[in-house]
């Protein structure tokens, strides 16, 4: 499979998931809006995704959409109702994935990246994306421990686009052979769920990496 160079198709797309409530975080604002260096948790995740030179699609809610639009074009931001909104039982991680994948049906695969993982590096995203030329499912791992992103090849489009609720893509990972991509990036295991997590990320530093080389 060769990577096409057209702007909207070709190359895998990074689907940044940012539509969850973040209920474990007890701060006064949403965890993704928390200050991190010169940006926010969400903004740092997005900047690393953009620096990979892959396509970037953001699935979020109205409360966080402005942060997303500071980094990516408005057309690449999918705004969903808040989880738990009346009549929105289908919402959840699975539904968010489906919306993101359906927005780029001609991509050469999709990498699922939670918005609360600001330390995942651009080179890690590229490494997982490359494996989708040869494997149905690929995921980043650090010292043998499975992390994010998780990538899916184009052959899984129909199943990804039909996901709903909060199931996510676990059943696809279980059904298809998956390859772990060992990376020198501890950020693949680090998410921000609590105030303690945020303090740890701030101490470790999550400066935006230099843009990764183009493919």
C-alpha positions in Angstrom: 0.0 0.0 0.0 1.5 3.4 -1.0 0.7 6.6 0.8 -1.1 9.0 -1.4 -0.2 12.7 -1.2 -3.5 14.3 -1.8 -4.5 16.7 1.0 -7.7 15.1 2.2 -7.0 11.4 1.5 -3.9 9.4 1.7 -1.8 9.0 4.8 -3.4 7.8 8.0 -5.5 10.2 10.1 -5.1 10.9 13.8 -8.5 10.9 15.5 -8.1 12.9 18.7 -10.9 12.0 21.1 -12.0 14.9 23.4 -15.7 14.4 23.9 -15.6 12.7 27.3 -16.7 14.3 30.6 -13.5 13.7 32.4 -15.5 12.9 35.6 -12.5 11.6 37.6 -10.8 15.0 37.4 -11.8 17.2 40.3 -10.5 20.5 39.1 -12.7 23.6 38.5 -12.3 23.3 34.7 -12.3 20.3 32.3 -9.1 18.4 32.5 -8.3 19.1 28.9 -8.5 22.9 29.5 -5.9 22.8 32.2 -2.8 24.9 31.8 0.3 23.1 30.6 3.3 25.1 29.7 2.2 27.8 27.2 -0.9 25.9 26.2 -3.3 23.4 27.6 -3.4 19.6 28.0 -5.6 19.4 25.0 -3.6 21.9 23.0 -0.3 20.1 23.7 -1.8 16.8 22.5 -3.0 18.5 19.3 0.3 20.2 18.6 2.1 16.9 18.9 -0.5 15.3 16.5 -0.1 18.1 14.0 3.7 17.8 14.2 3.5 14.2 12.9 2.3 15.6 9.5 -0.5 13.2 9.5 -4.1 14.3 9.0 -5.7 15.4 12.3 -9.4 15.2 13.1 -10.8 16.3 16.5 -14.0 14.9 18.0 -15.0 17.1 20.9 -17.8 19.0 22.6 -18.8 22.7 22.3 -17.1 23.6 25.6 -13.7 22.5 24.2 -14.2 23.3 20.5 -12.5 26.7 20.7 -9.3 25.1 22.0 -9.4 22.7 19.1 -10.0 25.4 16.5 -6.9 27.2 17.6 -4.8 24.3 16.3 -6.8 22.8 13.4 -9.1 24.0 10.8 -12.8 24.3 11.8 -13.7 21.8 9.2 -11.6 19.2 11.0 -13.4 19.7 14.3 -16.4 17.5 14.9 -18.6 18.8 17.7 -20.8 16.3 19.6 -23.4 16.9 22.3 -22.2 16.3 25.9 -22.2 12.7 27.1 -25.3 12.2 29.1 -27.3 14.7 27.2 -31.0 13.8 26.9 -31.7 11.5 24.0 -28.0 10.9 23.3 -27.6 7.3 24.6 -25.4 6.4 21.6 -22.7 8.8 22.6 -19.5 7.6 24.1 -16.0 6.6 22.9 -17.3 4.2 20.3 -19.5 6.8 18.7 -16.7 9.4 18.8 -14.4 7.0 17.0 -17.1 6.3 14.4 -17.6 10.0 13.8 -13.9 10.7 13.4 -13.3 7.8 11.0 -16.4 8.7 8.9 -15.0 12.2 8.5 -11.9 10.8 6.6 -13.2 7.6 4.9 -10.4 7.8 2.3 -7.5 8.0 4.8 -4.9 5.2 4.8 -6.0 4.1 8.2 -6.8 5.9 11.5 -4.9 6.4 14.8 -7.0 6.8 17.9 -5.4 9.2 20.4 -7.1 10.4 23.6 -7.0 14.1 24.0 -5.6 13.7 27.6 -2.3 12.2 26.4 -0.1 15.3 25.9 3.3 13.5 26.0 2.8 11.2 23.0 5.4 12.3 20.6 5.1 12.9 16.8 7.6 10.2 15.9 5.5 7.7 17.9 2.4 8.6 15.8 4.4 8.1 12.6 5.8 4.8 13.8 2.4 3.3 14.4 1.0 4.8 11.2 3.7 3.1 9.1 2.7 -0.4 10.5 -0.8 0.0 9.0 0.7 -0.8 5.6 1.3 -4.3 6.9 -1.1 -4.9 9.8 -4.8 -4.5 10.5 -4.2 -3.2 14.0 -1.0 -1.6 15.5 -0.5 0.0 18.9 2.4 1.9 20.6 4.1 0.2 23.5 6.9 1.3 25.8 9.1 -1.3 27.5 6.5 -3.9 26.5 3.5 -2.1 28.0 0.7 -1.4 25.6 -0.3 2.2 25.2 -1.7 4.7 22.7 -2.2 5.5 20.0 -3.9 2.5 18.5 -4.1 2.3 14.7 -6.5 0.6 12.4 -6.0 -0.1 8.7 -8.4 0.9 5.9 -9.9 -2.6 5.7 -11.6 -2.0 9.1 -13.4 1.1 8.0 -16.9 -0.4 8.0 -16.6 -1.8 11.5 -15.1 1.4 12.9 -17.8 3.5 11.3 -20.5 1.4 13.0 -19.2 1.7 16.5 -21.6 3.3 19.0 -21.9 3.9 22.8 -18.9 3.6 25.0 -17.6 0.3 23.9 -14.7 1.8 22.0 -12.8 -0.5 19.7 -11.8 -3.2 22.1 -13.7 -5.9 20.2 -11.8 -5.1 17.0 -8.5 -5.3 18.8 -9.5 -8.7 20.1 -10.7 -9.9 16.8 -7.8 -9.0 14.5 -4.1 -9.7 14.9 -2.5 -6.7 16.4 1.2 -5.7 16.4 2.9 -3.8 19.2 5.3 -1.0 18.0 8.0 -0.5 20.6 8.9 3.2 20.9 11.2 5.2 23.1 8.3 7.3 24.4 7.0 6.9 27.9 4.2 9.3 27.0 2.3 6.5 25.4 1.4 5.3 28.9 0.6 8.7 30.4 -2.9 10.2 30.5 -4.3 13.0 32.6 -7.3 11.6 34.6 -6.7 13.3 38.0 -5.1 16.3 39.6 -2.2 14.1 40.6 -1.7 13.0 37.0 -1.7 16.7 35.9 0.9 17.6 38.5 3.1 14.7 37.4 2.9 15.7 33.8 3.8 19.3 34.7 6.8 18.2 36.7 8.0 15.9 33.9 7.5 18.6 31.3 5.4 18.2 28.1 7.0 20.8 25.9 5.9 20.6 22.3 8.4 18.5 20.3 10.1 19.8 17.2 8.1 18.8 14.1 8.9 15.3 13.0 10.6 14.9 9.6 8.2 14.5 6.7 7.8 11.0 5.3 
